[in-house]
Amino acid sequence: YAELFSDVLETGLLKSNEYPEIFTLNQKYSRRDVMKLLNVNKDEPAQNIGGYKIDKQTNSCPIFITYYKREDINDSIKYGDRLLNESTLEWHSKNKRTLKSNDVSTIINSNTNGLRLELFIKRIDEEDGGDHYYLGPIKYIEGSASEITASGLPAVQMHFKLGTPVNTTIYRYLTDK
């Protein structure tokens, strides 16, 4: 029995080397699944996570974007996030933030503090059953952050470079209205 158990463990470890990444590009994930796969201890409702969540224990920050916002949601949360092309994201922080806000500063300094930034996008709420496409790790583009006013509230806009360009089919699906 011990030999069989050992064999199962050894096989599992060898198989795990075939999948070194937690997420698979272009696959869909729920917010809850993302948080579990990142080993975030606190199980929070998706509404509490919102567009992004920095977890200090795992030094990770998944970013969730709904590309086209519903008309009936509050203007203050209709962020202007958009893909500028297959490799560059223009992103807005939560409102009531400045360059000095803790979360914004942590993201701006992610290239030096090692914060793991992962990008997940869905086209619209009504499609995709609440799940987001995983578009890969992203890296803050140094010097791109600036304070803006969105719907009368302060926010920060910045740009990120995607680790892997978005698949053309998915890019068109997400960005074409």
Backbone as ProteinMPNN parsed JSONL, in Angstrom:
{"seq_chain_A": "YAELFSDVLETGLLKSNEYPEIFTLNQKYSRRDVMKLLNVNKDEPAQNIGGYKIDKQTNSCPIFITYYKREDINDSIKYGDRLLNESTLEWHSKNKRTLKSNDVSTIINSNTNGLRLELFIKRIDEEDGGDHYYLGPIKYIEGSASEITASGLPAVQMHFKLGTPVNTTIYRYLTDK", "coords_chain_A": {"N_chain_A": [[0.832, -1.198, 0.0], [1.896, 1.264, 0.791], [3.764, 1.638, -1.194], [2.152, 2.018, -3.46], [0.835, 4.388, -2.734], [2.997, 6.142, -2.587], [3.734, 6.055, -5.27], [1.524, 7.312, -6.471], [1.773, 9.908, -5.439], [4.275, 10.639, -6.512], [3.74, 10.504, -9.271], [1.78, 12.491, -9.467], [3.3, 14.763, -8.815], [5.118, 14.786, -10.949], [3.329, 15.149, -13.102], [2.376, 17.668, -12.457], [4.438, 19.301, -13.195], [4.038, 19.608, -15.874], [2.15, 21.538, -16.032], [2.955, 24.328, -15.142], [1.893, 26.832, -14.579], [-0.735, 28.449, -12.776], [-3.068, 29.353, -13.944], [-4.756, 29.088, -17.116], [-4.183, 30.509, -20.208], [-6.704, 32.345, -21.9], [-8.794, 30.855, -20.915], [-11.846, 30.578, -18.996], [-12.65, 31.959, -15.796], [-14.172, 32.179, -12.582], [-14.528, 34.891, -10.223], [-14.319, 33.93, -7.625], [-13.073, 31.409, -8.001], [-10.599, 32.264, -8.993], [-9.529, 33.594, -6.759], [-9.293, 31.449, -4.977], [-7.485, 29.792, -6.371], [-5.26, 31.403, -6.265], [-4.59, 31.094, -3.682], [-5.727, 32.719, -1.721], [-6.694, 33.375, 1.504], [-9.03, 34.486, 2.669], [-12.394, 34.172, 2.025], [-14.311, 35.938, 0.015], [-17.344, 37.568, -1.056], [-18.031, 38.065, -4.562], [-18.825, 40.675, -5.098], [-17.579, 42.19, -3.124], [-14.963, 42.015, -3.876], [-14.81, 43.368, -6.28], [-13.327, 45.315, -8.857], [-10.605, 44.795, -8.492], [-8.3, 43.196, -6.256], [-6.018, 43.391, -3.782], [-3.981, 41.101, -2.254], [-2.199, 40.789, 0.561], [-0.894, 38.648, 1.846], [-0.37, 36.735, -0.163], [0.835, 38.328, -1.976], [-0.426, 39.153, -4.341], [-2.543, 40.33, -7.021], [-5.351, 40.089, -8.573], [-6.925, 41.432, -11.448], [-10.039, 42.381, -12.442], [-12.096, 42.93, -15.172], [-14.975, 44.261, -16.644], [-15.755, 44.652, -19.831], [-17.719, 46.067, -21.414], [-19.934, 48.089, -19.873], [-23.066, 47.832, -18.158], [-25.93, 49.853, -18.828], [-27.511, 50.549, -16.674], [-25.983, 50.723, -14.362], [-24.309, 52.532, -11.735], [-22.792, 55.601, -12.641], [-20.38, 56.195, -11.424], [-18.968, 53.861, -11.21], [-18.455, 53.049, -13.731], [-15.914, 52.401, -15.118], [-13.254, 53.431, -17.303], [-11.78, 51.343, -18.471], [-9.782, 49.754, -20.947], [-8.594, 47.856, -23.735], [-5.873, 48.939, -25.461], [-4.565, 47.906, -27.571], [-3.584, 44.611, -28.704], [-1.678, 44.115, -26.8], [-1.543, 46.056, -24.797], [-2.993, 47.57, -21.965], [-5.247, 50.019, -20.865], [-6.062, 51.225, -17.799], [-8.213, 51.915, -15.0], [-8.145, 52.898, -11.622], [-10.063, 52.08, -8.647], [-12.665, 54.41, -7.755], [-12.246, 57.545, -5.943], [-9.514, 57.579, -5.407], [-6.009, 58.395, -5.321], [-2.668, 59.087, -6.553], [-1.248, 58.622, -4.262], [-2.692, 56.849, -2.748], [-2.907, 53.822, -0.868], [-3.449, 51.29, -2.201], [-3.176, 51.978, -4.929], [-0.541, 52.955, -5.0], [0.837, 50.614, -4.318], [0.306, 49.036, -6.566], [1.458, 50.631, -8.603], [4.108, 50.416, -7.857], [4.626, 47.776, -8.408], [6.511, 46.577, -10.086], [8.823, 46.617, -8.641], [8.149, 45.731, -6.071], [7.285, 43.185, -6.456], [4.612, 42.454, -6.713], [2.13, 40.336, -7.854], [0.393, 40.65, -10.732], [-2.538, 39.833, -12.333], [-4.573, 39.464, -15.192], [-8.01, 39.522, -15.919], [-10.763, 39.413, -18.04], [-14.124, 40.083, -18.965], [-16.669, 40.307, -21.454], [-19.392, 41.465, -21.327], [-21.738, 41.769, -18.597], [-24.044, 40.156, -18.941], [-23.284, 38.084, -20.57], [-21.161, 35.187, -20.618], [-21.657, 34.179, -18.079], [-20.758, 35.394, -15.716], [-18.135, 34.717, -15.55], [-14.664, 35.354, -16.253], [-12.33, 35.867, -18.92], [-9.045, 34.656, -18.797], [-6.291, 36.597, -19.339], [-3.649, 36.665, -18.819], [-0.481, 37.42, -17.109], [0.283, 40.802, -16.173], [2.207, 43.82, -16.583], [3.094, 46.787, -14.997], [3.443, 49.835, -16.776], [6.057, 51.851, -16.484], [5.846, 55.16, -15.256], [3.397, 55.729, -16.375], [1.131, 56.313, -14.892], [-1.497, 58.51, -13.907], [-3.388, 61.067, -12.305], [-6.891, 61.349, -12.551], [-10.206, 62.627, -13.21], [-13.203, 61.055, -12.835], [-16.517, 60.86, -13.513], [-16.846, 62.951, -11.713], [-15.331, 62.178, -9.55], [-12.163, 61.495, -7.959], [-9.65, 59.447, -9.488], [-7.221, 57.021, -10.623], [-5.429, 56.64, -13.57], [-3.72, 54.253, -15.521], [-1.238, 52.428, -17.445], [-0.706, 49.103, -18.648], [1.447, 46.449, -19.684], [0.776, 43.535, -21.396], [1.789, 40.229, -20.674], [1.629, 38.287, -22.631], [0.477, 38.738, -25.896], [-3.016, 39.342, -26.564], [-5.03, 36.758, -27.815], [-6.142, 36.932, -31.138], [-8.821, 36.333, -31.914], [-10.194, 36.323, -29.444], [-9.594, 38.904, -28.618], [-11.008, 40.447, -30.54], [-13.603, 39.563, -29.97], [-13.936, 40.53, -27.337], [-13.596, 43.32, -27.633], [-15.104, 44.295, -29.81], [-18.157, 45.867, -30.349]], "CA_chain_A": [[0.0, 0.0, 0.0], [2.786, 2.425, 0.872], [4.396, 1.804, -2.504], [1.136, 2.597, -4.34], [0.639, 5.767, -2.286], [4.198, 6.864, -3.016], [3.663, 6.153, -6.722], [0.52, 8.325, -6.792], [2.375, 11.216, -5.148], [5.343, 10.893, -7.481], [3.092, 10.769, -10.552], [1.155, 13.804, -9.359], [4.344, 15.79, -8.889], [5.619, 14.825, -12.324], [2.284, 15.741, -13.938], [2.248, 19.094, -12.153], [5.483, 20.011, -13.937], [3.514, 19.891, -17.202], [1.28, 22.702, -15.884], [3.603, 25.153, -14.116], [1.097, 28.014, -14.275], [-2.008, 28.168, -12.119], [-4.144, 29.694, -14.865], [-4.54, 28.792, -18.527], [-4.568, 31.643, -21.053], [-7.944, 32.312, -22.672], [-9.826, 30.062, -20.244], [-12.705, 31.402, -18.14], [-12.601, 31.723, -14.355], [-14.993, 33.053, -11.739], [-13.723, 35.618, -9.235], [-14.095, 33.033, -6.487], [-12.056, 30.425, -8.393], [-9.312, 32.959, -9.075], [-9.031, 33.83, -5.405], [-8.897, 30.149, -4.418], [-6.272, 29.328, -7.053], [-4.153, 32.242, -5.795], [-4.416, 30.752, -2.259], [-6.194, 33.789, -0.844], [-7.377, 32.717, 2.615], [-10.338, 35.06, 2.964], [-13.387, 33.917, 0.992], [-15.188, 37.101, -0.04], [-18.272, 37.604, -2.188], [-17.489, 38.761, -5.741], [-19.143, 42.102, -5.004], [-16.577, 42.818, -2.26], [-13.687, 42.03, -4.599], [-14.904, 44.451, -7.256], [-12.438, 45.256, -10.011], [-9.294, 44.25, -8.143], [-8.13, 42.885, -4.836], [-4.626, 43.123, -3.409], [-3.861, 40.213, -1.107], [-0.84, 40.974, 1.072], [-0.274, 37.363, 2.185], [0.133, 36.061, -1.368], [1.422, 39.377, -2.809], [-1.054, 39.03, -5.648], [-3.649, 41.246, -7.288], [-6.084, 39.851, -9.818], [-7.687, 42.574, -11.934], [-11.226, 41.917, -13.151], [-12.686, 44.0, -15.975], [-16.129, 44.048, -17.519], [-15.389, 45.576, -20.903], [-18.849, 46.942, -21.687], [-20.751, 48.208, -18.658], [-24.51, 47.982, -18.337], [-26.405, 51.24, -18.74], [-28.207, 50.8, -15.414], [-25.112, 50.804, -13.188], [-23.909, 53.876, -11.327], [-21.716, 56.165, -13.458], [-19.112, 56.251, -10.674], [-18.226, 52.597, -11.362], [-18.29, 52.759, -15.156], [-14.509, 52.719, -15.372], [-12.892, 53.478, -18.72], [-10.756, 50.345, -18.79], [-9.868, 49.284, -22.332], [-7.385, 47.377, -24.393], [-5.457, 49.871, -26.511], [-4.224, 46.971, -28.646], [-3.497, 43.254, -28.171], [-0.624, 44.008, -25.785], [-1.537, 47.17, -23.851], [-4.241, 47.842, -21.266], [-5.441, 51.27, -20.135], [-6.838, 50.775, -16.646], [-8.534, 52.926, -13.989], [-8.299, 52.416, -10.247], [-11.37, 52.371, -8.059], [-12.783, 55.851, -7.562], [-11.78, 58.122, -4.674], [-8.112, 57.199, -5.25], [-4.978, 59.271, -5.872], [-1.38, 58.396, -6.689], [-0.738, 58.31, -2.922], [-3.518, 55.83, -2.097], [-2.131, 52.609, -0.618], [-3.59, 50.276, -3.239], [-2.616, 52.502, -6.174], [0.913, 52.982, -4.83], [1.314, 49.225, -4.358], [0.255, 48.595, -7.966], [2.463, 51.396, -9.345], [5.43, 49.896, -7.482], [4.619, 46.321, -8.567], [7.726, 46.092, -10.756], [9.887, 46.468, -7.643], [7.703, 45.009, -4.869], [6.972, 41.81, -6.832], [3.175, 42.174, -6.709], [1.699, 39.538, -8.999], [-0.797, 41.221, -11.353], [-3.129, 38.902, -13.306], [-5.68, 40.132, -15.868], [-9.206, 38.754, -16.273], [-11.741, 40.301, -18.675], [-15.326, 39.555, -19.61], [-17.205, 41.294, -22.389], [-20.506, 42.129, -20.647], [-22.264, 40.965, -17.494], [-25.072, 39.209, -19.358], [-22.634, 36.952, -21.226], [-20.06, 34.519, -19.922], [-22.066, 33.662, -16.776], [-19.984, 35.971, -14.621], [-16.734, 34.308, -15.634], [-13.758, 36.237, -16.995], [-11.23, 35.238, -19.64], [-7.714, 34.94, -18.264], [-5.435, 37.118, -20.402], [-2.255, 36.524, -18.432], [0.138, 38.396, -16.208], [0.507, 42.127, -16.744], [3.284, 44.576, -15.946], [2.874, 48.239, -15.013], [4.348, 50.598, -17.63], [6.62, 52.911, -15.644], [5.552, 56.553, -15.584], [2.124, 55.88, -17.092], [0.023, 56.633, -13.988], [-1.866, 59.913, -13.746], [-4.666, 61.28, -11.624], [-7.953, 61.811, -13.431], [-11.521, 62.76, -12.582], [-14.182, 60.241, -13.55], [-17.849, 61.096, -12.926], [-16.702, 63.885, -10.608], [-14.551, 61.589, -8.456], [-10.773, 61.235, -8.323], [-9.224, 58.077, -9.779], [-5.9, 56.992, -11.248], [-5.365, 55.897, -14.835], [-2.369, 53.774, -15.805], [-1.135, 51.459, -18.529], [-0.016, 47.842, -18.375], [1.855, 45.63, -20.819], [0.412, 42.134, -21.202], [2.912, 39.305, -20.855], [1.38, 37.614, -23.907], [-0.591, 39.452, -26.609], [-4.315, 38.684, -26.552], [-5.414, 35.993, -28.992], [-6.906, 37.822, -32.018], [-10.25, 36.014, -31.847], [-10.704, 36.794, -28.154], [-9.483, 40.363, -28.645], [-12.146, 40.972, -31.306], [-14.819, 39.26, -29.219], [-14.03, 41.418, -26.175], [-13.589, 44.748, -27.939], [-16.135, 44.679, -30.794], [-19.475, 46.031, -29.745]], "C_chain_A": [[0.873, 1.257, 0.0], [3.436, 2.702, -0.476], [3.42, 2.444, -3.507], [0.908, 4.074, -4.009], [1.796, 6.64, -2.755], [4.176, 7.084, -4.529], [2.665, 7.233, -7.161], [1.088, 9.728, -6.559], [3.43, 11.587, -6.188], [4.759, 11.233, -8.853], [2.44, 12.15, -10.559], [2.16, 14.932, -9.472], [4.906, 15.91, -10.296], [4.602, 15.478, -13.262], [2.17, 17.245, -13.7], [3.317, 19.916, -12.862], [5.034, 20.356, -15.35], [2.641, 21.149, -17.188], [1.854, 23.624, -14.81], [2.803, 26.386, -13.711], [-0.228, 27.595, -13.645], [-3.158, 28.335, -13.105], [-3.754, 29.34, -16.29], [-5.049, 29.969, -19.346], [-5.856, 31.339, -21.806], [-9.022, 31.401, -22.094], [-10.616, 30.984, -19.32], [-12.612, 30.957, -16.684], [-13.564, 32.661, -13.647], [-14.06, 33.787, -10.782], [-13.353, 34.697, -8.075], [-13.008, 31.996, -6.807], [-10.67, 31.057, -8.457], [-8.722, 33.134, -7.685], [-8.569, 32.523, -4.75], [-7.594, 29.666, -5.048], [-5.043, 30.153, -6.656], [-3.853, 32.017, -4.31], [-4.76, 31.895, -1.319], [-7.05, 33.14, 0.236], [-8.8, 33.202, 2.83], [-11.284, 34.848, 1.783], [-14.399, 35.059, 1.01], [-16.155, 36.99, -1.206], [-17.655, 38.418, -3.328], [-17.709, 40.259, -5.663], [-18.117, 42.836, -4.137], [-15.215, 42.918, -2.956], [-13.685, 43.184, -5.594], [-13.936, 44.239, -8.402], [-11.048, 44.721, -9.732], [-9.206, 44.056, -6.65], [-6.661, 42.569, -4.589], [-4.634, 42.251, -2.162], [-2.406, 40.264, -0.636], [-0.14, 39.65, 1.366], [0.332, 36.67, 0.969], [0.842, 37.033, -2.315], [0.891, 39.282, -4.246], [-2.22, 40.009, -5.77], [-4.293, 40.886, -8.624], [-6.894, 41.096, -10.172], [-8.807, 42.031, -12.815], [-11.868, 43.089, -13.876], [-13.913, 43.474, -16.712], [-15.987, 45.1, -18.603], [-16.509, 46.561, -21.229], [-19.781, 46.933, -20.483], [-22.235, 48.346, -19.02], [-24.897, 49.45, -18.153], [-26.967, 51.566, -17.357], [-27.306, 50.837, -14.182], [-24.693, 52.251, -12.95], [-22.727, 54.363, -12.169], [-20.369, 56.139, -12.75], [-18.327, 54.943, -10.754], [-18.161, 52.146, -12.816], [-16.88, 53.177, -15.563], [-14.203, 52.626, -16.862], [-11.804, 52.5, -19.101], [-10.918, 49.888, -20.239], [-8.524, 48.773, -22.817], [-7.056, 48.359, -25.505], [-5.071, 49.109, -27.766], [-4.091, 45.598, -27.993], [-2.504, 43.111, -27.023], [-0.649, 45.07, -24.695], [-2.934, 47.424, -23.285], [-4.192, 49.23, -20.655], [-6.435, 50.939, -19.028], [-7.046, 51.917, -15.663], [-8.674, 52.245, -12.636], [-9.753, 52.574, -9.823], [-11.45, 53.882, -7.859], [-12.379, 56.251, -6.136], [-10.345, 57.693, -4.358], [-7.227, 58.26, -5.877], [-3.703, 58.451, -6.022], [-0.813, 57.962, -5.338], [-1.569, 57.266, -2.184], [-2.717, 54.529, -1.974], [-2.224, 51.589, -1.747], [-2.969, 50.732, -4.558], [-1.09, 52.5, -6.105], [1.505, 51.574, -4.916], [1.34, 48.715, -5.8], [1.314, 49.324, -8.799], [3.87, 50.864, -9.072], [5.559, 48.385, -7.672], [5.866, 45.778, -9.258], [8.876, 45.916, -9.778], [9.439, 45.671, -6.413], [7.265, 43.575, -5.165], [5.488, 41.454, -6.822], [2.792, 41.459, -8.003], [0.379, 40.1, -9.515], [-1.285, 40.272, -12.445], [-4.389, 39.529, -13.866], [-6.781, 39.165, -16.291], [-10.241, 39.724, -16.84], [-12.944, 39.497, -19.171], [-15.919, 40.678, -20.439], [-18.316, 42.116, -21.748], [-21.05, 41.197, -19.58], [-23.222, 39.872, -17.946], [-24.489, 37.973, -20.031], [-21.619, 36.331, -20.271], [-20.41, 34.065, -18.509], [-21.26, 34.186, -15.607], [-18.511, 35.612, -14.65], [-15.945, 35.251, -16.543], [-12.72, 35.4, -17.741], [-9.917, 35.629, -18.979], [-6.821, 35.369, -19.42], [-3.964, 37.178, -20.003], [-1.756, 37.559, -17.452], [0.341, 39.722, -16.938], [1.576, 42.851, -15.935], [2.996, 46.07, -16.11], [3.91, 48.905, -15.913], [4.784, 51.829, -16.846], [6.278, 54.3, -16.175], [4.202, 56.781, -16.239], [0.955, 56.309, -16.2], [-0.217, 58.138, -13.903], [-3.217, 59.993, -13.05], [-5.659, 61.858, -12.622], [-9.215, 62.054, -12.595], [-12.494, 61.987, -13.45], [-15.519, 60.373, -12.826], [-17.751, 61.965, -11.675], [-15.888, 63.373, -9.439], [-13.115, 61.341, -8.894], [-10.523, 59.742, -8.54], [-7.839, 58.171, -10.401], [-5.973, 56.111, -12.491], [-3.924, 55.478, -15.05], [-2.405, 52.751, -16.928], [-0.325, 50.249, -18.076], [0.33, 47.169, -19.688], [1.481, 44.199, -20.487], [1.621, 41.255, -21.481], [2.833, 38.56, -22.171], [0.277, 38.389, -24.619], [-1.889, 38.637, -26.6], [-4.541, 37.98, -27.89], [-6.357, 36.854, -29.832], [-8.408, 37.575, -31.937], [-10.862, 36.537, -30.553], [-10.648, 38.316, -28.084], [-10.69, 40.974, -29.371], [-13.459, 40.742, -30.54], [-15.013, 40.259, -28.06], [-14.248, 42.872, -26.581], [-14.647, 45.188, -28.952], [-17.486, 44.773, -30.123], [-20.484, 45.467, -30.676]], "O_chain_A": [[0.592, 2.207, -0.731], [3.635, 3.856, -0.855], [3.81, 3.3, -4.3], [0.8, 4.907, -4.909], [1.589, 7.743, -3.26], [4.546, 8.153, -5.016], [2.926, 7.978, -8.106], [0.905, 10.624, -7.384], [3.464, 12.716, -6.677], [5.236, 12.151, -9.52], [2.538, 12.886, -11.541], [1.911, 15.936, -10.14], [5.144, 17.016, -10.78], [4.977, 16.274, -14.123], [1.901, 18.007, -14.629], [3.12, 21.106, -13.103], [5.569, 21.278, -15.966], [2.422, 21.757, -18.235], [1.32, 23.704, -13.704], [3.007, 26.929, -12.625], [-0.768, 26.53, -13.944], [-4.107, 27.551, -13.101], [-2.572, 29.298, -16.631], [-6.2, 30.382, -19.205], [-6.068, 30.225, -22.285], [-10.06, 31.2, -22.725], [-10.125, 32.036, -18.91], [-12.51, 29.77, -16.377], [-13.75, 33.804, -14.066], [-12.931, 33.353, -10.556], [-12.214, 34.694, -7.608], [-12.13, 31.737, -5.984], [-9.686, 30.455, -8.027], [-7.545, 32.85, -7.466], [-7.559, 32.506, -4.046], [-6.702, 29.187, -4.348], [-3.918, 29.657, -6.706], [-2.972, 32.666, -3.745], [-4.163, 32.032, -0.251], [-8.015, 32.439, -0.068], [-9.684, 32.404, 3.142], [-11.004, 35.295, 0.671], [-15.24, 35.14, 1.906], [-15.83, 36.389, -2.23], [-16.865, 39.334, -3.098], [-16.867, 41.034, -6.117], [-17.82, 44.001, -4.4], [-14.417, 43.805, -2.651], [-12.687, 43.89, -5.737], [-13.746, 43.115, -8.864], [-10.378, 44.24, -10.646], [-9.941, 44.673, -5.879], [-6.127, 41.597, -5.123], [-5.219, 42.614, -1.141], [-1.498, 39.834, -1.348], [1.068, 39.531, 1.162], [1.413, 36.087, 1.053], [1.386, 36.617, -3.338], [1.647, 39.325, -5.217], [-2.797, 40.452, -4.777], [-3.835, 41.325, -9.679], [-7.477, 41.735, -9.296], [-8.566, 41.323, -13.793], [-12.153, 44.121, -13.268], [-13.893, 42.4, -17.313], [-16.085, 46.297, -18.333], [-16.267, 47.766, -21.311], [-20.343, 45.898, -20.123], [-22.59, 48.906, -20.057], [-24.252, 50.184, -17.406], [-26.911, 52.713, -16.914], [-27.806, 50.969, -13.065], [-24.724, 53.08, -13.859], [-21.769, 53.62, -12.385], [-19.328, 56.068, -13.402], [-17.147, 54.911, -10.405], [-17.847, 50.989, -13.098], [-16.686, 54.175, -16.258], [-14.815, 51.841, -17.587], [-10.983, 52.797, -19.968], [-12.034, 49.662, -20.708], [-7.466, 49.209, -22.363], [-7.874, 48.585, -26.396], [-5.23, 49.603, -28.882], [-4.455, 45.442, -26.827], [-2.494, 42.085, -26.343], [0.143, 44.999, -23.755], [-3.92, 47.485, -24.02], [-3.213, 49.588, -20.0], [-7.523, 50.43, -19.296], [-6.182, 52.778, -15.502], [-9.246, 51.161, -12.522], [-10.569, 53.135, -10.555], [-10.423, 54.558, -7.801], [-12.199, 55.406, -5.258], [-9.997, 57.47, -3.198], [-7.619, 58.938, -6.827], [-3.662, 57.274, -5.666], [0.005, 57.045, -5.272], [-1.186, 56.838, -1.095], [-1.945, 54.181, -2.868], [-1.202, 51.077, -2.205], [-2.304, 49.945, -5.231], [-0.426, 52.087, -7.056], [2.558, 51.376, -5.523], [2.287, 48.041, -6.206], [1.993, 48.699, -9.614], [4.722, 50.864, -9.961], [6.495, 47.776, -7.155], [6.239, 44.627, -9.034], [9.806, 45.154, -10.046], [10.259, 45.006, -5.778], [6.915, 42.829, -4.25], [5.137, 40.278, -6.913], [3.097, 41.926, -9.101], [-0.638, 40.039, -8.824], [-0.541, 39.945, -13.37], [-5.198, 40.071, -13.112], [-6.529, 38.142, -16.927], [-10.565, 40.731, -16.21], [-12.808, 38.401, -19.713], [-15.699, 41.856, -20.158], [-18.196, 43.336, -21.637], [-20.851, 39.984, -19.643], [-23.212, 38.775, -17.389], [-25.132, 36.924, -20.058], [-21.279, 36.912, -19.241], [-19.523, 33.599, -17.794], [-21.095, 33.488, -14.606], [-17.725, 36.141, -13.865], [-16.488, 35.855, -17.468], [-12.286, 34.356, -17.255], [-9.703, 36.794, -18.644], [-6.612, 34.611, -20.366], [-3.131, 37.68, -20.758], [-2.49, 38.449, -17.021], [0.543, 39.758, -18.151], [1.816, 42.541, -14.768], [2.697, 46.548, -17.205], [5.099, 48.595, -15.84], [3.987, 52.728, -16.579], [6.401, 54.579, -17.367], [3.887, 57.908, -16.623], [-0.114, 56.638, -16.716], [0.721, 58.932, -13.835], [-4.066, 59.112, -13.188], [-5.326, 62.729, -13.426], [-9.262, 61.718, -11.412], [-12.599, 62.23, -14.652], [-15.626, 60.03, -11.648], [-18.472, 61.75, -10.7], [-15.762, 64.066, -8.429], [-12.864, 61.015, -10.054], [-11.106, 58.893, -7.866], [-7.344, 59.264, -10.674], [-6.501, 54.999, -12.464], [-3.004, 56.255, -14.793], [-3.471, 52.27, -17.313], [0.589, 50.345, -17.257], [-0.39, 47.296, -20.678], [1.826, 43.698, -19.417], [2.383, 41.508, -22.414], [3.861, 38.235, -22.765], [-0.757, 38.673, -24.015], [-1.864, 37.407, -26.626], [-4.276, 38.538, -28.954], [-7.286, 37.45, -29.286], [-9.185, 38.528, -31.895], [-11.939, 37.133, -30.574], [-11.559, 38.946, -27.547], [-11.313, 41.909, -28.868], [-14.313, 41.627, -30.476], [-16.115, 40.762, -27.84], [-15.014, 43.583, -25.93], [-15.046, 46.352, -28.947], [-17.905, 43.858, -29.413], [-21.679, 45.491, -30.38]]}, "name": "protein", "num_of_chains": 1, "seq": "YAELFSDVLETGLLKSNEYPEIFTLNQKYSRRDVMKLLNVNKDEPAQNIGGYKIDKQTNSCPIFITYYKREDINDSIKYGDRLLNESTLEWHSKNKRTLKSNDVSTIINSNTNGLRLELFIKRIDEEDGGDHYYLGPIKYIEGSASEITASGLPAVQMHFKLGTPVNTTIYRYLTDK"}
